[in-house]
Amino acid sequence: MQQQDRFHYQGFTGAFSSFFVSGDPNSIKLTAADVSGVPSLASGREFVIASDGFSMAPITQLKQRCDFWKEKAAKVPI
C-alpha cells in the first residue's frame, strides 16, 4: 500500500499519526492543503476515503458504528 497507492496511504496514516501525536488529525497532515482533512465532530460530517480521493460526508452511521464496537469490544483480543 505504501508504494502502490502513496496518496491514500499518506492521507490515512497522516491523519492517524497526527491524531496520536497531537490530538488533532489535521495538525501534521501528510497531504496537500487542498486535500480534505478530518472535520470536527461538531460539524456533523465525517472523513471519507474513496477510490478517487478524500472528502467529507454527513455522519449518518456514527451511532450505529459506536454501538457495534461497544457491543464487540470485549471480544476483541488485544
C-alpha positions in Angstrom: 0.0 0.0 0.0 2.8 2.4 0.9 4.3 2.1 -2.6 1.3 1.3 -4.8 -1.1 4.0 -3.5 1.0 6.5 -1.8 -1.7 9.3 -1.8 -4.3 7.2 0.1 -1.6 5.8 2.4 -0.3 9.3 3.3 -3.8 10.7 3.8 -4.9 7.8 6.1 -1.7 7.3 8.1 -1.1 11.1 8.3 -4.5 11.7 9.9 -4.0 8.8 12.4 -0.4 9.6 13.3 -1.2 13.3 13.7 -4.1 12.5 16.0 -2.0 10.1 18.1 0.8 12.7 18.4 -1.2 15.9 18.9 -4.9 15.0 19.4 -5.7 16.8 16.1 -5.8 14.7 13.0 -5.1 17.7 10.8 -2.1 19.3 12.6 0.5 17.2 10.9 -1.2 16.3 7.6 0.9 14.5 5.0 -1.3 15.6 2.1 -1.5 19.0 0.4 -3.6 21.8 1.9 -6.2 21.4 -0.9 -7.0 17.8 0.2 -9.9 17.4 2.6 -8.8 16.9 6.2 -10.8 15.3 9.0 -13.7 17.5 10.0 -14.6 18.2 13.6 -17.2 16.0 15.2 -19.4 19.1 15.8 -19.6 19.7 12.0 -21.8 16.7 11.6 -19.6 15.4 8.8 -17.1 12.5 8.6 -13.8 11.9 6.7 -14.4 9.6 3.7 -11.7 7.7 2.0 -12.8 6.9 -1.6 -11.0 5.5 -4.5 -10.7 8.9 -6.1 -9.5 10.8 -3.0 -10.7 12.1 0.3 -13.9 14.0 1.1 -16.4 14.8 3.8 -19.9 13.4 4.0 -22.8 13.7 6.5 -22.4 11.5 9.5 -25.2 9.0 9.1 -24.0 5.9 10.8 -21.8 7.1 13.7 -24.2 5.9 16.4 -24.6 2.5 14.7 -20.9 2.1 14.4 -20.3 3.1 18.0 -23.0 0.8 19.3 -21.5 -2.1 17.2 -18.0 -1.6 18.7 -19.3 -1.1 22.2 -21.0 -4.5 21.8 -17.9 -6.2 20.3 -15.1 -4.5 22.2 -14.9 -7.1 25.0 -14.4 -9.8 22.4 -11.5 -8.2 20.5 -8.2 -9.7 21.7 -5.6 -7.1 22.4 
